[in-house]
Amino acid sequence: DWLRLPFRESMEACARMGADGVQLYAVEGEMAPENMTAARIAEKNDIIRSNGLTVSALCGDLGGHGFTRREENPAKIQRSKRIVDLALEMGAHVVTTHIGVIPAEKNDTYKILQEACGELAEYAHENGAWFAIETGPEPAVRLKEFLDSLSSSGIAVNLDPANLVMVTDDDPVQAVYTLKDYIVHTHAKD
């Protein structure tokens, strides 16, 4: 998406830049699960492989308030599960997303996030994938405490050091040590 090229040309450009893999946005547009038939998945996988690339992850960030609103979660959870399914069909085992801000206190919002992320973590685990929460909205220590509370190997972290610096003024190097048991994917940006 960031190259603003048609799919085939973007994969060719990524290969020319020396990339080994790509993360694809799978929430809307041509890569949204509802737009991906078996034939389209096969076509996209062929284009990716013919350029020597793999899919490192799908971005399944549904926006809004993440998973902090109980009334919105049933639809968001089902959509996220479809994105996990699509990731696996594309050869990726990671779906990255923002879940909303994890509050410091263990209030109702905290419990709502636990319920939603717990269900998604279990679904990912049962299918050989990870549901990876992107760092940034809260300090790494709070995120780790939240992840530990879920007790699922299907929950993980998409480490974005820039988000930690820009949003929480957290030390990204220390965040690696704090979250090391959960990191399965990383973003790097200027």
C-alpha positions in Angstrom: 0.0 0.0 0.0 2.7 2.5 0.9 4.3 2.2 -2.6 0.9 3.2 -4.2 1.4 0.7 -7.0 -0.8 -2.2 -8.2 -0.1 -5.4 -6.3 2.2 -7.1 -8.9 4.3 -3.9 -9.4 4.6 -3.3 -5.7 5.9 -6.9 -5.1 8.4 -6.4 -7.9 9.5 -3.1 -6.4 10.0 -4.7 -2.9 12.1 -7.4 -4.5 14.3 -4.8 -6.3 14.7 -3.0 -2.9 16.1 -6.3 -1.5 13.2 -7.2 0.8 12.8 -10.8 1.8 9.3 -10.4 2.9 6.3 -8.0 3.1 3.5 -7.2 5.6 0.2 -6.8 3.8 -2.7 -4.6 4.9 -5.8 -6.9 5.1 -8.6 -4.8 6.4 -10.1 -3.2 3.3 -9.5 -3.1 -0.4 -8.3 -6.0 -2.5 -6.6 -7.8 0.4 -9.7 -7.7 2.7 -10.8 -11.3 3.5 -14.2 -10.8 1.9 -12.5 -9.8 -1.4 -10.1 -12.8 -1.4 -11.4 -15.8 -3.2 -9.3 -19.0 -3.5 -8.2 -18.0 -7.0 -7.1 -14.5 -5.8 -5.2 -16.0 -2.9 -3.4 -18.3 -5.3 -2.7 -15.5 -7.7 -1.3 -13.2 -4.9 0.8 -16.1 -3.4 2.2 -16.8 -6.9 3.2 -13.1 -7.4 4.8 -13.0 -4.0 6.8 -16.2 -4.4 7.8 -15.4 -8.0 9.5 -12.3 -6.6 11.4 -14.3 -4.0 9.3 -12.8 -1.2 7.3 -14.2 1.8 4.5 -12.6 3.8 5.9 -11.8 7.2 2.5 -10.8 8.6 -0.9 -9.3 7.8 -2.0 -6.1 9.3 -5.4 -6.5 10.8 -5.7 -3.2 12.5 -9.5 -2.4 12.6 -9.0 1.1 13.9 -11.5 3.0 16.0 -11.1 2.1 19.7 -9.5 -1.2 19.1 -11.2 -3.8 21.3 -12.1 -1.5 24.2 -15.9 -1.4 23.5 -17.7 -4.6 24.4 -20.6 -4.0 22.1 -18.3 -3.7 19.0 -16.2 -6.7 19.8 -18.3 -9.6 18.5 -18.0 -8.2 14.9 -14.4 -7.2 15.4 -13.4 -10.5 16.8 -15.0 -12.4 13.9 -13.4 -10.1 11.4 -10.0 -10.6 13.1 -10.4 -14.4 13.0 -11.0 -14.2 9.2 -7.8 -12.1 8.9 -6.0 -14.9 10.8 -7.4 -17.4 8.4 -6.3 -15.3 5.4 -2.8 -14.9 6.9 -2.4 -18.6 7.1 -3.6 -19.0 3.5 -0.9 -16.5 2.5 1.8 -18.4 4.4 2.0 -16.0 7.3 1.6 -16.9 10.9 1.3 -13.3 12.4 -1.5 -10.8 12.4 -0.6 -7.4 13.8 -3.0 -4.9 15.3 -3.5 -2.1 17.8 -6.0 -3.2 20.4 -6.7 0.2 22.1 -5.0 1.6 25.1 -4.5 -0.8 28.0 -5.4 1.1 31.1 -3.1 1.2 34.1 -5.8 0.1 36.4 -7.6 -3.2 36.0 -11.0 -1.7 35.4 -13.8 -2.7 33.1 -11.9 -1.7 29.9 -9.0 -3.9 31.0 -11.4 -6.8 31.4 -13.0 -6.2 28.0 -9.6 -6.2 26.4 -8.6 -9.4 28.2 -11.8 -11.1 27.0 -11.4 -10.0 23.3 -7.6 -10.7 23.2 -7.9 -13.9 25.0 -10.4 -15.2 22.5 -8.3 -14.1 19.6 -5.1 -15.5 21.2 -6.8 -18.9 21.6 -8.1 -18.9 18.0 -4.6 -18.0 16.7 -2.9 -20.6 18.9 -5.4 -23.3 17.8 -4.5 -22.5 14.2 -0.8 -22.2 14.5 -0.6 -18.4 14.4 0.0 -15.4 16.6 -2.2 -12.4 17.3 0.4 -9.7 17.7 -0.3 -6.5 19.6 1.6 -3.5 18.4 3.6 -1.6 20.9 3.1 2.1 21.5 -0.1 3.2 23.4 1.2 2.1 26.8 4.7 1.4 28.3 6.2 -2.0 27.6 6.0 -3.0 31.2 2.2 -2.5 31.2 1.8 -4.4 27.9 3.8 -7.3 29.3 1.7 -7.5 32.4 -1.4 -7.6 30.2 0.0 -10.3 28.0 1.0 -12.4 31.0 -2.6 -12.2 32.3 -3.8 -13.9 29.1 -1.9 -17.1 29.6 -1.9 -18.0 25.9 0.9 -18.8 23.5 -1.3 -17.3 20.7 -0.7 -13.8 21.9 2.4 -11.9 20.8 4.0 -8.5 20.2 4.7 -6.6 17.0 7.5 -4.4 18.3 7.4 -0.8 17.0 10.2 1.1 18.7 9.2 4.4 17.1 5.7 4.1 18.6 7.2 3.6 22.1 9.4 6.7 21.7 6.7 8.9 20.1 3.7 8.0 22.2 4.9 6.9 25.7 8.6 8.2 25.7 9.4 4.6 26.7 12.9 3.2 26.2 12.7 0.9 23.1 15.9 -1.0 24.0 14.6 -1.8 27.4 11.2 -2.7 25.8 13.0 -5.5 23.8 14.2 -7.0 27.1 10.8 -6.6 28.7 8.9 -8.1 25.9 11.4 -10.6 24.5 9.3 -13.6 25.2 6.4 -12.2 23.1 8.1 -10.5 20.1 7.3 -12.2 16.8 7.3 -9.3 14.4 9.0 -5.8 14.2 8.3 -2.5 12.5 11.1 -0.1 11.8 10.5 3.5 10.6 12.1 6.8 10.6 
